[in-house]
Amino acid sequence: MAVWIILVYFIVISLLTFFLFWDDKRRAKKKRWRIPEKTLFVCAAIGGSVGAIAGMWIFHHKTRHWYFKYGMPAILAAQLVIVWVAVRGI
């Protein structure tokens, strides 16, 4: 049961992060107030890294910034290691 709760959490936070990237790109095109980069990174760090990476590449958003280009995959890698360690019980 706990695995399903965790899985649903990761799906929801990834979708939220994906839509934040979409919204920020839309706001950038309209020259409106933007979503802070810190918010995008925090959402990725708390489990939305898959959504962040998908949003970056689908919307071509933040792909020129090295800290997004390399930071988001690094966050995903760290999350995968944490999950792997948790599952293995090391």
C-alpha positions in Angstrom: 0.0 0.0 0.0 2.8 2.5 0.9 4.4 1.9 -2.5 1.2 3.0 -4.3 1.0 6.2 -2.1 4.6 7.0 -3.0 4.0 6.3 -6.6 0.9 8.5 -6.7 2.9 11.3 -4.9 5.6 11.2 -7.5 3.1 11.3 -10.4 1.2 14.2 -8.9 4.3 16.3 -8.1 5.7 15.5 -11.6 2.5 16.7 -13.3 2.5 19.8 -11.1 6.1 20.6 -12.0 5.4 19.9 -15.7 2.6 22.4 -15.7 4.7 24.9 -13.9 7.2 24.8 -16.7 4.4 25.1 -19.2 3.0 28.1 -17.4 6.3 29.8 -17.0 7.0 29.4 -20.7 3.6 30.9 -21.5 4.2 33.8 -19.2 7.6 34.4 -20.7 6.1 34.6 -24.2 3.6 37.1 -22.9 6.2 39.2 -21.0 4.4 38.6 -17.8 5.5 37.9 -14.2 7.5 34.7 -14.1 7.6 31.7 -11.8 10.9 32.0 -9.8 13.6 29.5 -10.8 13.9 28.6 -7.2 10.3 27.4 -7.2 11.0 25.2 -10.3 14.0 23.7 -8.6 12.2 23.0 -5.3 9.4 21.3 -7.1 11.9 19.1 -9.0 13.8 18.4 -5.8 10.7 17.2 -3.9 9.9 14.6 -6.5 9.0 16.4 -9.7 12.3 16.0 -11.6 10.7 13.8 -14.3 8.0 16.4 -14.9 10.7 19.2 -14.9 12.8 17.4 -17.5 9.8 16.6 -19.6 8.6 20.2 -19.4 12.1 21.6 -20.3 12.3 19.5 -23.5 8.7 19.6 -24.6 8.3 23.3 -24.2 12.0 24.2 -25.0 12.1 26.1 -21.7 15.2 26.7 -19.6 17.3 24.4 -21.8 20.0 27.0 -22.4 20.7 27.5 -18.7 23.4 25.1 -17.6 22.1 24.8 -14.1 18.8 23.5 -15.5 20.3 21.5 -18.3 22.6 19.6 -15.8 20.8 20.3 -12.5 17.5 18.6 -13.3 19.1 15.3 -14.5 21.4 15.4 -11.4 18.3 15.8 -9.1 16.6 12.9 -10.9 19.8 10.7 -10.5 19.9 11.5 -6.8 16.3 10.6 -6.4 16.8 7.3 -8.2 19.7 6.5 -5.9 17.6 7.3 -2.9 14.7 5.1 -4.1 17.1 2.3 -5.0 18.8 2.5 -1.5 15.4 2.6 0.2 14.1 -0.4 -1.8 17.3 -2.4 -1.2 17.3 -1.6 2.5 20.9 -0.7 2.6 
